[in-house]
Amino acid sequence: GNELVMTQELIANMLGVRREGVTEAALKLQAAGLIHYARGHIWVLDRPRLELRTCECYQVVKAEYDRLLPKGIALPSDVHTLPASPSCVR
């Protein structure tokens, strides 16, 4: 779906960055109308525009993900793709 359930602290820990960096990135993306973030929930509002704001690392990871898990393979409902590093947000 378009909702991720994770705190900024969890995202920061997964990416190895400070929570403040995640907060700053989330605020920028929310101000641009790409996501809505509230109390540990992130809703992706405009995925195509969000993908345009990512760095090349997203495309590399996505291509590998698509290669390893072709369409039609069901994933457990608790598996989410990882967000881009806050340093990749433009």
N, C-alpha and C positions, 0 to 999 in steps of 0.2 A: 504494500500500500504506500501511501504518501505520508505516513506518520512514523517517526522514530521516537521511541521512548528511551531517553537517556539524558542524564544531567550534563551540564557544562563541565563539571568536575570529572565525570567519567570520560567524556570526549577528550579533555585535556590529558588525562592519564593514558588513554589509548594512543594519543598522538605524541606524547612526551613533551607537551608544551604547558605553559602556564594557563590557568583558568581564565585569567584576564584577557589573554589572546583569543580564546574561544568566545568570550563575551563580546569582544570588539568585532570579531568576524560575524557573529550571529546578528548583532545590531545592524551592521552594514547590509547584510543579506535581507534582514527584515525591512529595513528602510527602503530597500530597492523593490520590495514587494515579491521577493523570491521565496521567502519562507515566513512562517509565523512560529515564534518560539515562546513557550510559556511553561514554567514549572516542570521542567524535565520532559517536555513534549515538543518535538519539532515537526511541523507540517510543511511539506514541500508544496508550494503554491504554483510555481512555474518552473518545472524541471528543464525544459529546453533553454530558457534564459539562464537558469542556474548553471547548467553545463557549460554555457558560453563563458561564464565567469571563472571557471576553474583553470588551473594550469595544465600543462601537458601531462603531468603525472596521472591525472584522472583518466585520460584517454588510454594510457598505457595499462593501468589497472583494469579498466573496463574491458579492454580488448582481451586481456588474459583471463578475466572472469568469464567472458562470453565463450572463449575457447575451451576452458575447462568445464564449464557448466552450460552446455548448449540449451537452447530454448526447449521447453517441454519437460525438463527435469525439475521435479518439485523439491523445494527446500523446506526445512522445518520452519514453522511460523515465527520462531524467535531469532532467525538469522537476518541480519541487516547488513547492507553494504556500509563500509566505513566512510565517514565524511572526509573530504579533502582537508589537508592540514590548513590551519588558519593562515599560514604564510602564503598559501596558494590562492586565497580569496582576493579577487581584484575589485 
